[in-house]
Amino acid sequence: MLSYLNPDSILNQLIQRQPRAVAWVSGNEAFPELKGTVRFYPCLQGGMLVEAEFFHLPAAADGSANAFFGFHIHENGDCSDSFENTGSHYNPSGAAHPFHEGDLPPLMSNSGYAWAVFYDGRTTLPEVLGRSAVVHRMPDDFTSQPAGNAGEKIGCGVILPI
């Protein structure tokens, strides 16, 4: 199905199209300076493009400036109560981790900054509207059930249409 999907088409869609949804992510009480924007673009081939940019991510547990963080779409668009109301990873198909529709690639921070763009063909933009984009303190281990053992939710933003 993706045989006609080439880097030029993805790049052109990212450059030429406007995002159709956005999540403005804020940090929790422990990391109030953490800020980010996650933009969602419908993709001509189906699925969506996701572009994420984060500032002031914390240092790694060992103190180094570079760190990995879990990044997921959670089922509820409610970032209240220290992000406890976001629910579980978005997983309408009941798939095992890391194959939930809400499982996203990890973020790699360099001195507190992370930028990522990727194609997600497992879900569509209308399916994620009203849900939450969540950053976790630890990297996803891609093994532990049900959610990858990524630890505390340190950033959250509700995915809203533009």
N, C-alpha and C positions, 0 to 999 in steps of 0.2 A: 504494500500500500504506500510506503514512503519512498519507493524507488525514484520518483520524480522530485523528491524533496532534496534540494542541493543547497550549499551554503549561500550562494548568491540569492536564492529566493527568500531565505530566512532573513538575511541581511537587508535585502530590499524592503521586505515587509516591516522590519523594525525601523528603518530609516523613513519610509514613505507613509506609514500609517500612524494614526494617533491611537494612544491607548484608549480602551473602552471602560476600564475599571482601574481603581487605585486603592491601595491601603497605605495610610500614613501611620507608621509604626512608632510607638513611644516606648521607652524603657519603664521597668517597674521601679519600686521605691529604692532598691539597691543600686540601680543603674539609671538614674533619672536623665542623664545626658544622652543616652542611647536614642538615636533618631534614625528613621529610614523611610524610604518610599519604595513600594512594590507596585509596578505597573503591569497591567495585563492587556495583551493585544490579541484580538481574534486572529486566527491563522487561516489563510485561504485553503489549506489542505485539511482543515479540521484541527481540533485541539486549540492550543493557545501558546503564545510566546510570553514568557515571564521575565521581566527586568527588575532587579532588586539592587538598591544602593543603601548602604548603612554607614553611619558615622558614630564614633565614640563607643564601639564595641569594647568590652572589657579585655584585659590581658588574659592570657592563658593561666590555668591554675598554677603552673610552675613559674609565673611571672614574665614569661617571654611575650614580646609584643605581637607575635603572630599566633593565631588560634583558629580552630574550626568550631562551628556552631551548627546545631541542628536547626532545620528550617522546614516548616510544615504548614499546610492549610488545615485548620481545625474546624470541626463541624458547626460551631456556634459563633456568631458575630457579636460576642459580648466580652469585652476586655476588662470588665469590672472585677472587683474582689481579687486584686493581684493576678489577674488573668485566669483565675480558677474556673470561670464560667465559659471558657472557650470549648469545653468538652474534649472529646478525643479527636484523633486525626480524622479528617473527612474520609469515609470509607464505605460508600453506598454498596459496593459489590461484596463486602465482607472478606476481602483479600487479606492474606497474612502480610505482616510487615516484612520487607519494605515495599510491598506492592500496592499499598493503599493509594487511592487517587490523591490523597493529601500529602503523600511522601514526596518531598522535593530534594534536590541535591543540597549538600551541606554548603554553608557559607565559609569562605576562607578570609579571615581578617588579616590585614597587614597594618600594624600600628593603629588598630581601631577602625580601619576603613575596609569595607567589602563591597564589591560590585560583581554581579553575576547576571548572565542572560542565558536562557535555555528554552528549548521547545518541550512542551508537555502535551503529548498526544493522547493521554489517558482520560482527560476531562476537557470540558469546554468552559468558556467564560461564563455563560449563564448559570452553570452549576456551582460556581464558586462565589457568585454575588451574595453578599450578606453573611458570608463566613469570615473567618479571621486568618490572617497571616501571622505566624508565631515564630519567634526566634528562641531557641533553647540554649542554656548555658554551656552544655557539653555537645560534642559532636554525636551524631546518630551512629550507633554501632552496626546498623543494618542487619542485626541478628535478633536481639532481644524482642520478645513478644510482650505486649501487643504494640509497643510504640518506639522501640529502638534505644531505650535507656538514655535519652538525651538530657534528662535532668530538668531543672527549674526553667519555667517560662520567664524569660527576661525582657522580651519585647513583644508587643501585640498591636495590631491594627485591623480594623474592620474593612473588608473588601467592598467598596462602594462603586456604583456605576458613575461614569463621567458623562 
